[in-house]
Amino acid sequence: MARDMDAQYFNLDNWDDLSSKYPDEEIWKINERFLDIQTSSGREIYLSHYPDDYLEGDSFYTKEIHYLIDNGYRFVDEGESGMLLDKVLDIFSDIFGKDIFLTEKQIAVEHMGFFKIKYRYLPLEYDIILENDRGVFSIEIYDNEGAHRNLYGIKNIIVKQEKKM
């Protein structure tokens, strides 16, 4: 999950080897140090599992949840808005491939599902802005001079470019 998001993550490739040589307390110190670095830099932390399901017990994940809570983090369920956003990002990557890149990403799903994603479409030097605010989804497109464009116009330009090739 973190790799797909191009996010930083902690993974011990040699878990079996380490866990056979060191007690859990020593391994937790390594994990805790990683969390110290992430929290001190103010990073957003995305969890792979719903935290409420892991508040009890003594697993490393449970310890991570409690560590984050103790350090002022709160958990936001991105729910359907988060899934919608992931789907939109995947679709844009599939359609445009290397011709488009992400220039801005604001996500505050706890504020009525708000998100704003801005892409730069390189062949035409267009900015494409996807925004969801209070359930109203919009797509805005601007050329390099700041003029507003529509999807139909872009489609026609792309088709003309493909015919020239």
VMD Tcl script that draws the C-alpha trace (Angstrom):
set ca {
  {0.00 0.00 0.00}
  {2.69 2.53 0.97}
  {4.77 1.64 -2.07}
  {1.75 2.34 -4.32}
  {1.35 5.76 -2.68}
  {5.07 6.53 -3.02}
  {5.08 6.94 0.76}
  {7.75 6.09 3.29}
  {7.27 2.82 5.12}
  {9.05 0.52 7.53}
  {9.71 -3.05 6.48}
  {12.11 -5.56 7.97}
  {13.14 -7.90 5.16}
  {14.99 -10.11 7.60}
  {12.18 -10.32 10.20}
  {12.58 -14.06 10.84}
  {16.32 -13.71 11.34}
  {16.00 -10.72 13.69}
  {13.13 -12.17 15.70}
  {15.13 -15.34 16.34}
  {18.18 -13.37 17.58}
  {16.60 -10.46 19.48}
  {13.78 -10.14 21.98}
  {10.62 -8.25 21.00}
  {11.65 -5.30 23.16}
  {14.78 -4.73 21.03}
  {12.88 -5.04 17.76}
  {10.26 -2.62 19.10}
  {13.04 -0.06 19.74}
  {13.89 -0.16 16.02}
  {10.24 0.28 15.11}
  {9.78 3.04 17.69}
  {12.79 4.94 16.31}
  {11.27 4.86 12.83}
  {7.99 6.23 14.25}
  {9.94 8.92 16.15}
  {11.46 10.13 12.90}
  {8.09 10.15 11.11}
  {6.16 11.90 13.88}
  {8.85 14.50 14.59}
  {8.76 15.53 10.93}
  {4.96 15.99 11.12}
  {4.21 13.46 8.42}
  {0.76 12.12 7.72}
  {0.65 8.44 8.54}
  {-1.57 6.05 6.60}
  {-2.48 2.76 8.19}
  {-2.94 -0.52 6.39}
  {-5.64 -1.74 8.79}
  {-8.51 -0.12 10.62}
  {-6.94 0.95 13.97}
  {-10.02 0.35 16.16}
  {-9.70 -3.36 15.42}
  {-6.20 -3.41 16.94}
  {-6.51 -1.40 20.15}
  {-6.32 -4.54 22.28}
  {-3.50 -7.06 22.36}
  {0.26 -6.97 22.27}
  {1.10 -7.07 18.57}
  {3.59 -4.63 17.09}
  {0.74 -3.02 15.15}
  {-1.18 -2.46 18.40}
  {1.94 -0.88 19.91}
  {2.24 1.38 16.84}
  {-1.40 2.48 17.18}
  {-0.94 3.35 20.86}
  {2.37 5.09 20.15}
  {0.68 7.31 17.55}
  {-2.27 8.08 19.85}
  {0.14 8.94 22.68}
  {1.93 11.33 20.32}
  {-1.21 13.27 19.39}
  {-2.26 11.50 16.22}
  {-5.92 10.90 15.50}
  {-7.31 8.55 12.91}
  {-9.52 9.57 10.02}
  {-11.46 6.96 8.08}
  {-11.16 7.93 4.43}
  {-13.92 5.46 3.63}
  {-15.67 5.84 0.29}
  {-14.13 9.25 -0.49}
  {-10.67 7.74 -0.12}
  {-11.59 4.82 -2.36}
  {-13.04 7.24 -4.95}
  {-9.87 9.29 -4.89}
  {-7.68 6.19 -5.32}
  {-9.82 5.14 -8.29}
  {-9.56 8.59 -9.92}
  {-5.76 8.59 -9.51}
  {-5.55 5.11 -11.03}
  {-7.74 6.09 -13.99}
  {-5.66 9.18 -14.77}
  {-2.46 7.15 -14.63}
  {-3.94 4.49 -16.91}
  {-5.26 6.99 -19.46}
  {-2.37 9.45 -19.65}
  {0.60 7.32 -18.62}
  {3.87 9.26 -18.62}
  {2.27 12.32 -20.29}
  {0.80 13.52 -17.01}
  {2.23 14.09 -13.55}
  {0.81 15.04 -10.20}
  {1.70 18.58 -9.11}
  {-0.58 19.07 -6.10}
  {-2.58 16.83 -3.80}
  {-4.76 18.11 -0.96}
  {-6.86 15.62 0.94}
  {-9.11 16.41 3.87}
  {-11.82 13.79 3.65}
  {-12.79 14.56 7.23}
  {-14.09 17.89 5.84}
  {-17.06 16.55 3.89}
  {-14.86 14.48 1.57}
  {-12.77 17.39 0.29}
  {-9.90 16.70 -2.05}
  {-8.10 18.65 -4.75}
  {-5.77 16.98 -7.21}
  {-3.81 18.93 -9.79}
  {-2.07 17.34 -12.76}
  {0.14 18.77 -15.46}
  {-0.57 17.33 -18.93}
  {2.79 17.73 -20.67}
  {1.98 17.45 -24.40}
  {-0.38 20.46 -24.24}
  {1.04 22.06 -21.08}
  {-2.40 22.01 -19.48}
  {-3.23 21.94 -15.80}
  {-6.07 19.58 -14.93}
  {-7.68 20.12 -11.54}
  {-10.01 17.59 -9.97}
  {-11.84 18.80 -6.91}
  {-14.50 17.40 -4.62}
  {-16.03 19.79 -2.10}
  {-19.13 18.82 -0.14}
  {-20.05 16.18 -2.70}
  {-19.70 18.49 -5.71}
  {-17.11 17.06 -8.08}
  {-15.52 19.34 -10.67}
  {-12.84 19.12 -13.32}
  {-11.15 22.32 -14.45}
  {-8.62 22.56 -17.24}
  {-6.35 25.52 -17.95}
  {-3.86 26.02 -20.75}
  {-0.39 27.53 -20.22}
  {-1.84 31.05 -20.55}
  {-4.46 30.42 -17.86}
  {-7.41 30.16 -20.26}
  {-10.14 27.72 -19.20}
  {-10.55 24.65 -21.41}
  {-13.09 21.83 -21.48}
  {-12.66 18.08 -21.85}
  {-14.25 18.04 -25.29}
  {-11.71 20.56 -26.55}
  {-8.81 18.52 -25.22}
  {-10.18 15.37 -26.83}
  {-10.32 17.12 -30.22}
  {-6.75 18.41 -29.86}
  {-5.47 14.96 -28.87}
  {-7.27 13.31 -31.80}
  {-5.78 15.89 -34.23}
  {-2.29 15.28 -32.82}
  {-2.70 11.50 -33.19}
  {-3.82 11.89 -36.83}
  {-0.67 13.87 -37.61}
  {1.50 11.02 -36.37}
}
mol new
graphics top color blue
foreach p $ca { graphics top sphere $p radius 0.5 }
foreach p [lrange $ca 0 end-1] q [lrange $ca 1 end] { graphics top cylinder $p $q radius 0.2 }
display resetview
